Structure formats: structure tokens, C-alpha cells
Amino acid sequence: MMNMRKKAQALLALLAMLVVTAYAVPPVAQGASGPSGKLTVLGSSALLPMMQEAARQFQLANPGVQMTVTGGGSGAGRSQVCSGKIDIGDSDVRLSPKEKNDFKCGDAVETPVAVQAFAPVANQQGPGKITSLNRKQLVDIFTGKVTNWKQVGGDDQEVVLINRAKGSGTRSVMARYLFDGADKFATGASEEDNSATVLQTVSQTPGAVSYLGFAYLGDPNILTFAIDGVTANREDIIANKWPIVGVGYAITKGQPNPVATAFLSFVISAGFQNSTAFSKLGFVPVNQPKTITAPAPGAVVKGTIDVAGVADQPNFKKWQLDLLANENEQKATSLGVGTTAQKTAGTLIKVDTTKYPNGIHTLRYRVIRADGNYVEYRLTIVISN
């Protein structure tokens, strides 16, 4: 269990360094000129409450936009956006290399929108006095080794397994925690297509057990288990204590269209990600690195801009700044290299954004030591010339 907790801590630490999701885009006032058109968003049911709230606020600020936001599962989000049936596909996991090939979706842009967490849940009837389980107990339950709650200290009640269907991002994140990635869930268990149905089924079925995103944990008819005594709450995610975490993504086929760009800019704006509505749903903003001080995280930029930051590491050798078309892209466009350390924030380089396509891009900033090791930071911006 300690190894899994360390993995979760390492993941959150990496997220804090590598990814930024705070767009500096102010909301458009009623009646002001803003984006207009239709936008279809579909996918992860775990992300659905957040995306619905974001859509509600975005449409209030931009009455010219008509949005449809539905669930259907991460798998549906990934496949339908790649086939061009929807504008944005929400997913709890990224596209796999096989999916990119099978769906002909190598140009996908995958924008991180939130850190989300998942928890094991059960019907109130069955667990008895159990309020906390460890990883081994959970593995035994979800592989079918435990068939009665009394085997883990609960009541004499048959365990009823409720899984998400294969292709579900929630299922993939849970498998990563339980089985280090492989899908070893017991065969023959009931499978549901979305989180809302899982919640309903578990709440109505004595002995039922499953797993849900934090946005669904408020129902009084279900029991949410602690893991090794660590409770399932947002504070424990932030404190790196909760072991089942992942990043949620909004995926577009190629660069998003202007309306989708405007919406994603709002979803990951500091205003929305730090809002009460966002935090009440249990989501955590993807943290911004402080080493890059300009442009602002997620800023909409045009023309020539200053990229500023700190370039300081023990045994410093150089800093390197690259532009990626999206968070996944391996091939980078070099923007510049510097060999002078900067212990305080200052301009590193001026970048002429007119040389690059409009859309969502990632600045990748590496501070490299003489031994070849480096610290890497990433900053998402929207180029709009």
C-alpha cells in the first residue's frame, strides 16, 4: 500500500511541475461581442458534472453559443471525437497509441482540464461496521476472491460487483491503482455505462460495491470507503494522501475550432478552476509551475511576446524553451537556448507567435544541469493572431 501511495504522491508532484491549466481569459459580459455557434461535448461521466457546470456558466456569459454536454463514457468520447461526430471528447485517460492508429487520430490535441480522484463505494447494507479497506482487500473484492462481506469483517451479505464497462476511463484509473494497469476485474460482474447509473445501482442493491468519481460521493445512500484510514476528500487529494488520482482530458481532433477554443479557455481559467462550484464537485486544479512567470498560464497571446522565468538549478548548464503543438507531441519546435543562469525572474526570450499556427499550444521549458539531468515545466497558451 505504501508503494501505491508513493506512486500517487509522485503523480501529483509531477502534475504540479509539468502541466498548467489556468487560462487568463476573462468571461464575456452579457451583450458583449463573443463567440457564437454550436458546440457538442460528450464523454467521461466522471467529468460530466464539471463540464456541465462550465457549460452553464460559459453560455450565460456567451449567449451566442449553444452547447450540448452529455456523458456516454470516456471510450465514447475518444472514439466519437476522432470520427468527427462531436467537437470535444472528454476522457479520464489519454488516447492510447493503438486508438490513435485505429481511429486515425494522430493529430488529436489532449488538453488537461482537472485533477480528479476516484473512490470505492458500497451499498449501506453489507459492509457493516467497515469504513476503511486496504489495497489487498480491494483487490480481493474486485477480482472476485471475496464473495461475502464477512470475509473482510462486514456482515453476512453477498458481495455484488458493479463495474464500469471496458473502455471507461474511470475503470482504467481504478485498474491502474488496483492492478498496476492491467484489467483484472472479475468476469461476470454487472457493467454499467456511466457513473450516474453506477450510483443508482449501488444505492439500490444490498451488498453492491463499485467505484465513483468524487463528484458523485455525496449521496447518503452509499458508503464511501477510506483507504488505510485516509478519507476520500478533496483536502487529502491536495495533500497527496489519496492514492486513486488521475488527470481528466478534453480531446479535439486537431486544433479546436474557435468556439471550442473559447470554451476550453474558460474551463481551465483560474476563475473557473478556483471557483466554489469547481471545488464543491471535488476536482482539483492542475497546478501551475512558478518557474515560468510570463506569459500568464493559459493566456491568449498574439504578436511578439516575452517569455520570462527563473533559470536556476545546482550545477546549471543551460535552459531550453520549445513549442509543442499539444501536450502529447514528442517533436518540438525549438524557440531558444540560453547558457546564463537567472536566480530571479526575468525575460528569457521574445517569441514571434505569428510564425506558428493559431490554437492551443504548450511551452516546454527545461532547466538543464551539467550532468544532463533537467527539471521540466510546461505552460499551455492559446495563440490567436
N, C-alpha and C positions, 0 to 999 in steps of 0.2 A: 504493500500500500504506500509506503514511503517513496518507493520509486515512482509510482504513478503521480503522487503529489508533487514530487520534484519535477516530473515532466510537465505538469500543469503550470507550476511556477515558472519553469523555463519558457513555456509557450507565452505566458503573459508578459514576461520580461522581454521576450523577443518582439512581441507586438508593440510594446511601449517604445522600442527603438526603431522598428522598421517601417511602420505604417502610420499614415496620418489620415484622419477622416474628418477634419473640421474645415468646412468651406466658408470663406469670408464673403458670403453672398447675402445681403440684406433682403428681407421679404419685400415684395412689391405691394404697395398700398392699393386699396380698392380704387379702381378707376384709373390707376396709372398704367402707362404702357408696359406690357409684359408679354410673356409667351402666350401663344394660343394654339389650340389644336387638340387632338385626341391622343391619349396615351393608355396603353394596355400593359398591366403589370400582373404577373402570375408566378406562383411557385411556392417556396417554403412556407408551410403553415406555421412554423415556429417564428418566422419573421413577420408573418401576416399582421398581427396586431400593431406592430411598429409601423409597417408600411401603410396600413390603413389610416393611422393617426397622422402620418406625414402627408398623405394624400389629402386628408381633410383640411389640414392647415394650409397646404400649398394651394388648393383650389379656392379657399377663402381669400388668399392673397392674390390669386391669379384667376379671376372668374372666366377668362377666355379659354381655360384648359378644362377638358372633360376627361376624367380618369376612370378606369375600371381596374380595381385591385382585388384579386382573388387568390385563393390558395391552390391546392392541387398537388402540392409536394415539390421538393427540390428537383427530383428527376424530371417532372413535367416542365418545371421552369427552365431547366438546362436544355432539354430537347426542343421545346417549342420556341425558345428564343433563337436557337441555332437554325431552326427551319423557317424563321421569318414570320411565324404566326403571331408573335407578341413583340412588344418593344423592349421590355425588361423582364428577365427571368431571375427570380430570387432563389438563392440556394444556400444551404448551410455548409456546403463544400464546393470546392472548385471543380471545373471540368477536368476529367481525367484525360491523359494523352489518348486513350482509346476513344473516348467520346469526341474529342476534338477531331480525330480522324474519321470516325464513323458518321458524325454529324456534319462533317465538312465545316468545322467551326474554329479553324486555326487562327482566325482574326478576332476571336472573342476578346472583349475588354471586361475584366472582372474587377469591379470596384468594391473594396471592403466598406461595409456600412455600419457594422457594430460588432462588439464582442458579446457573444451570447452564451448562456450556460444552460445545462440540462440536468434534470434530477430524476431519480427513481421514485415512482409513486405507486400507491396501492389503495384499494378499497378499504374503508374503515373496518370492515369485517374480515378477520383473518390474521393480521399481524399481532393482534392482542396488545401487549404492553411494549412491543418492539417500536422504537423510534429511530434507531440508528443501526446501520448494517456496514460491514466492511466489504472490500472488493471481492474477496473469495466467496463470501456468502452471495453477493450479487451475481457472480459468475455461475455459481451452482444453481441459482434460481433461473437465470435466463438461458442456461444450457439444458434445463430440464432435470438436472440431478436432484434438486429439491422439488418435491411434488406436494408437500404438505407444510403449512406454515409452522407446525410444531417442530419440524426439523431444524428451524433456526430460532426457536424459542417463542414462537407465536402460538395461536390457538390451533385446535384440531380442525383445520379447514383446508380443503384442497386449494392448491395454487393454480390460478388461471392466468396463463401467459397471454398478454396482449402486446403484439409487436407493431411497429410501423412496417409498411410494405418495402420490399427491396427497391433500392433507388432513392429512398428517403434520406435526406441529409441528416435528419435527427437520428435515424438508425445508424448511419455511418459514424457520426460523432460518438454515439454510445458504444459502438463496436470498437472504436479506437481506444476508448477507456477500458472496456471490459476485456477485449481480446487482442490488444495492441494492433488493431486494424482489421484483422480477418473477421469475416462474418460467421460466427459460430452459434448464432441463436438457435434454440431448439426448433426442429422441424415440426410442423403440425400445429403450431401456435396460431391463434387468431391474428390476422393482419389488417390494419386499418390504414386508410389513405391520407388522413390528416389528423392534426393534433386535437382539433375540436371533437372529433369522433372518438379518439382515444380517451379524452377526458370524460365524455359521456358514458362510454362503455365501462371504464374503470369505476366510475362513481355509482353505476347501477348493478355491478356484478360482484357479489361476495367472493372474496378470495383473489380478485383480479390484481395484477401487478403490471406496470409498464414504465414509461419514461416520457417526460414532457419538458418543453422549454419553460423558462422561468415565468414567462408572460401568462402561463396557464395554471399557476400554482395556487391561486387564491381561492379556489373552490373548497368550501367547508366539507364537502362530501368525500374528499380524498385525503389520504395521508401522504405527506412528503417526507421521505426518509432523510435523516442526516447520514453522512458517511464518515465513519470513525469519529463520531461525535461532532463533526463540523456541520453546522446547519446550512440549509440551502437559502442563502440570502445574498443580496447584491453587495453588501459590505464584505462578505467573505470572498466574492469574486475579486473585488478591488484589492483585497489584502493578500491575494494569491493563495488562498487557503482551499478554495473549492476546486476539485480535481477534474470536473467534466465541463470543459470550455471549448469554444471554437469561434471562428470568425464567420459572420454572415456576409454574403456577396450579392451584389446586383450586377447581373451579366447582360451585356448587349452584344449583338453580332456586329463587330466593327465598332467604330466610334459612335456613341449615341447621337440620335438626331437632336436638334436644338431644344425641343420640348423635354426630351428625356434628360438632356444635359442640365437644363434648368431645374428639373425635379431632383435629380441626384445631387446637385449642388446644394439644394435645400435640405435633403435627407441628412447629409453629412456636414451640415453647417454647425458651427458652435452654438448658434441659437437653438436649434432643434435638439442636438445631441446633449446639451446641458440643461434641457428643459425638464420641468416636473413630469410632464406626460411621458417622456422617454424613460426617465429613471423609475417611474412607478411601474413600468412594464418589466423592469428587471434587467434592461440592457445596460451595457457599459460602453461609453465612447472608446473608439480605438484611439490610444494615446498619441499625442504629437511629440516628436523629439524637440528638445530645446536647443540642440546644437545648431539647427538652421533657424535663423532669426528673421529672414525675409526671403521670398515673399511670405505673406501670411498663409497658414495652412489652407489649402483648397482655394486660394484666391483665383478670381477670374482675371487673367492678365492679357495684355496686348502690347505691341511695340517692343521697345527695349526695356528690360527690367534689371534691377540689381538683385543678385543672389548673395545674401550675406550670412555669415555664421562664424563659428569658432573652429579653428583648425589646430587642435592640440591633443597630443597623445604622448605618453612616455616613449622616448626613443623615436620621435616623429621623423618621418621621411618625406611624405607629400600628402596632399589632398587631391581628390579626383571627383569631378562632377559629370554625370552622364544624364541623358534624357531617355526614358523608356516610353514606348507607346502605351504600355499598360503595365500593371503590377507583375504580370507573369513573364513579360518578354525578356529573353536572355540576351538578344542582340541589342546593344546600346549605342546611342549616338553620343560621342564624347563632346562635352561642352568646354572642358578645360581642365588643366592640371596646374597645381601650384606647389612650390617647394618651401614656402615661407610659413612658419607656424604663426597662428593667431590665438593668443590666450584670451583675448576679449573679442566680442563680436565686431565684425567689420565686413566690408564688401569683399567678396571672393572673386566675382566675375560679373560682367554685364552680358546679358543674353538677348539677342535679337529674336524675339518669338515669331516674327514674320517669316522666318526660314523654315518653320515647322507647321504641320497641319493643325487646323483647329480641332479641339476636342479635349478629352481628359488624358493627361499625361502624368508620368511620375518622374520627379527629380531623384536621382540616386546619388548620394553623397558619401564618399568613403574617405576616412582619415586613416592613412596607412603608416605603419611603423617600419623601421629598418629591417626587421626580421620577416617582413612580408605579411604579417597579420594586420587586420584592419577592423575598425568599427564602422558599421554601415547604418545610414539613416535614409529614410525615404519621405518624400513630400509630394502630395498629389496637388496638381494645379489644373486649371482649365484655360487653355489658350483660345482666345476669341478675338481675332483680328478682323 
